[in-house]
Amino acid sequence: MQRIARFEKVSLPRFQADFPGPCGEAGAAYEAVVLPRRATRGSAGYDFFLPVPLTLAPGEGALIATGVRALIDPGWTLVLAPRSGLGFKYRLQLDNTVGVIDSDYALSDNEGHILARVFNDGRAGKTLSLPAGSAFMQGLLLPFGITEDDEAMAVRNGGFGSTDAPCADAPDDALRDLTDAVQALLEGERHPLVNLANAAALLYETLRDVNWCGFYLMDGGELVLGPFCGKPACRRIALTRGVCGAAASQGRTLVVADVHAFPGHIACDAASRSELVVPLFHEGRVIGVLDVDSPRPARFGGLEQDALERVARALENACDWTRAGYRLH
């Protein structure tokens, strides 16, 4: 079976914003969030669990903040439905009949938080009562295809129904703003390490679904770790290894949709699935790279490449590279 998705908890601020109960109970509910899982080896569905108790009399409904987001490979979708037993006994239903979680939902401003509005449509007068931690919904990961003439290019930003309204703040606008923000950080500062550190922090905090962002600088013919944000990283990288080494040796940007398929990939963070590396130049020679990793396959495209290349050019022009402390040439 293919492994094409991963479940994660949304952030606490996101959960608090979406939590339908009293604000004072959101923290405890967040701690009770359990990631979906299959019950048996043969199960097709991933069970979703209640972070708080649920009681529904016939004809009543409730909004459930699951606290969960799904990172899904392109070409797949997560389909949600009530657990079959609850549907059979209580006619438990989702208000939108079937929930469809697209792979780009995780990139929305709401972090791809999966919300479920359920309804007791029972005809036998039975009240549904489930304690916290009970499975109430199941999700199935399914592949999908597109038509030969499909040209969909819209960008979503939101939850239910958001595919009908493309985001007004399209990625190119957001990334253009990012470049302006980097330029503002560089103003009046020439020290490379200061500028690289601030740029890494800004990119890491701004770019969605990024688990590592930073710089490697040339030193004695190899790449040596510079300022970064994320998990501890490889200290030195030979120019013959990994995406960083290839980008530096070839002197060109590399966008890798699946790092595990890249020859010689260096797994500093096992969660990384895709990568974008932009070389930095000084006096016509490569002096380092800007490296950004994501836990999502195929996270980066032409828009991100263009924006991060603009960031790289801004850094090249703003820094006095003689003060870097590395043997850049």
Phi, psi and omega per residue, in radians:
M1 nan 2.491 -3.116
Q2 -1.373 2.477 3.060
R3 -1.803 1.823 -2.931
I4 -2.224 0.212 -3.106
A5 -2.732 2.886 3.058
R6 -2.590 2.427 3.065
F7 -1.687 2.476 3.093
E8 -2.420 2.756 2.975
K9 -1.379 2.500 2.980
V10 -1.295 2.977 3.139
S11 -1.235 2.764 3.105
L12 -1.059 -0.779 3.096
P13 -1.030 -0.656 3.111
R14 -1.149 -0.758 3.140
F15 -1.110 -0.751 3.128
Q16 -1.086 -0.645 -3.137
A17 -1.182 -0.542 -3.077
D18 -1.710 -0.219 -3.035
F19 -1.118 2.193 -3.059
P20 -1.432 -0.188 -3.103
G21 -1.603 -2.991 3.102
P22 -1.015 2.439 -3.083
C23 -0.988 -0.629 -3.093
G24 -1.175 -0.257 -3.122
E25 -1.715 -0.103 -3.051
A26 -1.132 -0.686 -3.104
G27 -1.078 -0.798 3.132
A28 -1.163 -0.659 3.114
A29 -1.129 -0.673 3.125
Y30 -1.105 -0.723 3.114
E31 -1.130 -0.415 -3.115
A32 -1.544 -0.050 -3.136
V33 -1.114 2.267 3.104
V34 -2.062 2.315 3.133
L35 -1.198 2.542 -3.140
P36 -1.029 2.585 3.098
R37 -2.677 2.766 3.084
R38 -1.451 2.594 -3.110
A39 -1.383 -0.625 -3.104
T40 -2.439 2.963 3.113
R41 -1.076 -0.526 -3.101
G42 -1.605 -0.017 -3.105
S43 -1.224 2.370 3.064
A44 -1.535 -0.528 -3.045
G45 -1.713 2.546 3.014
Y46 -1.665 2.136 -3.129
D47 -1.299 2.338 2.999
F48 -1.763 2.454 -2.994
F49 -2.014 2.604 3.135
L50 -1.344 2.242 3.040
P51 -1.423 -0.262 3.122
V52 -2.407 2.801 3.089
P53 -1.093 2.705 3.140
L54 -2.337 2.198 3.053
T55 -2.279 2.167 -3.134
L56 -2.310 2.037 2.974
A57 -1.321 2.824 3.102
P58 -0.936 2.295 -3.139
G59 1.551 -0.056 3.141
E60 -1.742 2.679 3.096
G61 -2.347 2.975 -3.141
A62 -2.733 2.619 3.035
L63 -1.671 2.294 -3.117
I64 -2.060 2.133 3.010
A65 -1.572 1.901 -3.039
T66 -1.304 -0.419 -3.056
G67 1.341 0.222 -2.999
V68 -2.104 2.509 2.953
R69 -2.200 2.764 -3.117
A70 -2.148 2.169 3.027
L71 -1.688 1.950 -2.946
I72 -2.119 2.397 3.084
D73 -1.117 2.568 3.035
P74 -0.980 2.514 -3.128
G75 1.599 0.017 3.123
W76 -2.256 2.749 3.089
T77 -2.466 2.738 3.091
L78 -1.865 2.077 -3.124
V79 -1.811 2.257 -3.056
L80 -1.915 2.477 3.088
A81 -2.676 2.763 3.073
P82 -1.100 2.686 3.015
R83 -1.045 2.387 -3.005
S84 -1.025 -0.644 -3.130
G85 -1.129 -0.684 3.127
L86 -1.250 -0.590 3.057
G87 -1.162 -0.690 -3.126
F88 -1.197 -0.734 -3.048
K89 -1.459 -0.625 -2.998
Y90 -2.151 0.004 -3.005
R91 0.936 0.697 3.075
L92 -1.134 2.292 -3.086
Q93 -2.329 2.735 2.916
L94 -1.546 2.417 -3.104
D95 -1.059 -0.524 3.106
N96 -1.665 0.386 3.101
T97 1.125 -1.089 3.071
V98 -2.357 2.243 3.100
G99 -1.529 2.371 3.112
V100 -2.145 2.015 3.137
I101 -1.796 1.927 -3.125
D102 -1.391 2.816 -3.101
S103 -1.164 -0.456 -3.135
D104 -1.545 -0.027 3.130
Y105 -1.103 -0.571 -3.117
A106 -1.147 -0.282 -3.138
L107 -1.554 -0.018 -3.100
S108 -1.259 2.832 3.137
D109 -1.085 -0.412 3.123
N110 -1.511 0.267 3.091
E111 1.155 0.205 -3.100
G112 1.285 0.455 -3.118
H113 -1.069 2.160 -3.128
I114 -1.492 1.994 3.090
L115 -1.898 2.521 -3.141
A116 -2.287 2.176 3.023
R117 -1.812 2.013 -3.061
V118 -1.938 2.775 -3.032
F119 -2.517 2.308 3.054
N120 -1.509 1.777 -3.091
D121 -1.761 0.417 -3.067
G122 -1.121 2.573 3.123
R123 -1.836 -0.089 -3.054
A124 -1.732 0.121 3.091
G125 1.320 0.308 -3.096
K126 -1.572 2.363 3.075
T127 -1.572 2.311 3.091
L128 -1.547 2.208 3.126
S129 -2.385 2.052 -3.106
L130 -2.231 2.355 3.080
P131 -1.343 2.847 3.045
A132 -1.001 2.470 -3.108
G133 1.632 -0.079 3.136
S134 -1.390 2.528 3.030
A135 -1.336 2.290 -3.106
F136 -2.233 -0.308 -3.043
M137 -2.532 2.687 3.097
Q138 -2.252 2.597 3.124
G139 -2.145 2.369 3.124
L140 -2.043 2.295 3.104
L141 -1.564 2.087 -3.045
L142 -2.239 2.492 3.042
P143 -1.396 2.766 3.060
F144 -2.492 2.800 3.105
G145 -2.074 3.002 3.102
I146 -2.274 2.824 -3.123
T147 -1.298 2.809 -3.113
E148 -1.095 -0.530 -3.095
D149 -1.773 0.290 -3.115
D150 -1.144 2.287 3.131
E151 -2.315 0.512 -3.104
A152 -1.089 2.189 -3.129
M153 -2.281 0.015 -3.097
A154 -1.150 2.708 3.139
V155 -2.028 2.208 -3.120
R156 -1.535 2.751 3.030
N157 -2.736 1.497 3.136
G158 2.686 -2.936 -3.063
G159 -1.784 -2.282 -3.065
F160 -0.960 2.249 3.081
G161 1.442 -0.021 -3.036
S162 -1.276 -0.272 3.090
T163 -1.238 -0.250 3.089
D164 -1.387 -0.334 -3.048
A165 -2.259 1.684 3.116
P166 -0.983 2.553 -3.095
C167 -1.054 2.291 3.126
A168 -1.189 -0.545 3.121
D169 -1.678 1.392 -3.062
A170 -1.142 2.795 -3.072
P171 -0.982 -0.640 -3.107
D172 -1.133 -0.605 3.085
D173 -1.197 -0.791 -3.133
A174 -1.088 -0.732 -3.131
L175 -1.248 -0.539 3.055
R176 -1.140 -0.717 3.077
D177 -1.080 -0.637 3.132
L178 -1.080 -0.761 3.118
T179 -1.069 -0.734 3.101
D180 -1.082 -0.685 3.140
A181 -1.130 -0.682 3.090
V182 -1.131 -0.748 3.120
Q183 -1.022 -0.694 3.127
A184 -1.129 -0.652 3.114
L185 -1.160 -0.553 -3.062
L186 -1.410 -0.321 -3.029
E187 -1.027 2.164 3.062
G188 1.427 0.052 -3.110
E189 -2.176 2.278 -3.100
R190 -1.967 -0.231 -3.060
H191 -1.267 2.191 -3.067
P192 -1.045 -0.763 -3.063
L193 -1.168 -0.634 3.072
V194 -1.088 -0.855 -3.093
N195 -1.180 -0.699 3.125
L196 -1.161 -0.680 3.127
A197 -1.114 -0.799 3.137
N198 -1.172 -0.685 3.127
A199 -1.126 -0.743 3.119
A200 -1.064 -0.752 -3.125
A201 -1.132 -0.756 -3.118
L202 -1.144 -0.786 3.128
L203 -1.109 -0.727 -3.110
Y204 -1.121 -0.669 -3.121
E205 -1.389 -0.408 -3.020
T206 -1.679 -0.752 -3.090
L207 -1.253 2.362 3.134
R208 -1.381 2.590 3.063
D209 0.914 0.884 3.066
V210 -2.108 2.284 -3.130
N211 -1.944 -0.088 3.059
W212 -2.757 2.402 3.108
C213 -2.638 2.220 -3.140
G214 3.141 -2.851 -3.002
F215 -2.290 2.537 2.894
Y216 -2.069 2.427 3.135
L217 -2.066 2.543 3.116
M218 -1.158 2.397 3.090
D219 -2.699 1.905 3.121
G220 1.108 0.604 3.058
G221 1.499 0.146 3.062
E222 -2.434 2.879 3.111
L223 -1.531 2.266 -3.125
V224 -2.074 2.430 -3.065
L225 -1.000 2.334 3.065
G226 -2.055 -2.775 -3.140
P227 -1.044 2.424 -3.121
F228 -2.747 2.947 2.978
C229 -2.271 2.372 -3.110
G230 2.310 -2.889 -3.137
K231 -1.213 2.749 3.065
P232 -0.885 2.454 -2.969
A233 -2.106 3.006 3.065
C234 -1.042 2.310 -3.074
R235 -1.318 -0.676 -3.099
R236 -2.402 2.474 3.142
I237 -2.285 2.145 3.058
A238 -1.228 2.637 -3.117
L239 -1.195 -0.141 3.120
T240 -1.693 0.070 -3.027
R241 -2.193 2.484 2.961
G242 1.199 3.104 -3.136
V243 -1.201 -0.686 3.124
C244 -1.092 -0.807 3.131
G245 -1.091 -0.686 -3.136
A246 -1.184 -0.742 3.139
A247 -1.114 -0.704 -3.139
A248 -1.202 -0.775 -3.093
S249 -1.227 -0.562 -3.133
Q250 -1.559 -0.272 3.135
G251 1.141 0.641 3.135
R252 -2.600 2.744 3.127
T253 -1.208 2.423 3.070
L254 -2.118 2.241 3.045
V255 -1.999 2.013 -3.036
V256 -2.005 2.032 -3.095
A257 -1.283 -0.577 -3.118
D258 -2.399 1.780 -3.068
V259 -1.145 -0.459 -3.118
H260 -1.218 -0.315 3.100
A261 -1.650 -0.016 -3.114
F262 -1.530 2.197 -3.111
P263 -1.036 2.266 3.102
G264 1.333 0.308 -3.136
H265 -1.000 2.398 3.122
I266 -1.809 2.022 -3.057
A267 -1.588 1.331 3.057
C268 -1.169 -0.661 3.080
D269 -2.215 2.010 -3.062
A270 -1.090 -0.335 -3.122
A271 -1.335 -0.306 -3.084
S272 -1.164 2.323 3.125
R273 -2.087 -0.509 3.114
S274 -2.402 2.851 -2.992
E275 -2.682 2.564 3.040
L276 -2.288 2.189 -3.115
V277 -2.213 2.212 -3.133
V278 -2.050 2.169 3.102
P279 -1.282 2.605 3.035
L280 -1.858 2.438 -3.076
F281 -2.129 2.598 2.992
H282 -2.559 2.177 -3.124
E283 0.953 0.688 3.051
G284 1.409 0.065 -3.103
R285 -2.150 2.587 3.095
V286 -1.219 2.215 3.119
I287 -2.021 -0.055 3.136
G288 2.957 -3.029 3.119
V289 -2.469 2.619 2.908
L290 -1.704 2.157 -3.029
D291 -2.121 2.207 3.111
V292 -2.246 2.234 -3.139
D293 -2.011 2.669 3.099
S294 -2.394 2.566 3.037
P295 -1.365 -0.090 3.134
R296 -1.721 2.291 3.023
P297 -1.082 2.561 3.066
A298 0.927 0.674 -3.112
R299 -1.234 -0.548 -2.982
F300 -1.894 2.506 3.119
G301 -2.404 -2.791 -3.089
G302 -1.106 -0.610 -3.136
L303 -1.131 -0.800 3.124
E304 -1.157 -0.695 3.113
Q305 -1.043 -0.822 -3.126
D306 -1.069 -0.778 -3.100
A307 -1.145 -0.779 -3.088
L308 -1.288 -0.475 3.006
E309 -1.181 -0.609 3.061
R310 -1.158 -0.680 3.082
V311 -1.076 -0.771 -3.140
A312 -1.066 -0.761 3.140
R313 -1.116 -0.671 3.119
A314 -1.108 -0.719 3.120
L315 -1.159 -0.720 3.125
E316 -1.001 -0.741 -3.076
N317 -1.379 -0.460 -3.034
A318 -1.489 -0.409 -2.958
C319 -1.686 2.545 2.956
D320 -1.631 1.667 -2.976
W321 -1.222 -0.190 3.069
T322 -1.227 -0.256 -3.115
R323 -1.737 0.154 -3.028
A324 -1.227 -0.523 -3.101
G325 1.465 0.139 3.110
Y326 -2.025 2.690 3.041
R327 -1.486 1.471 -2.954
L328 -1.267 -0.439 -3.070
H329 -2.075 nan nan
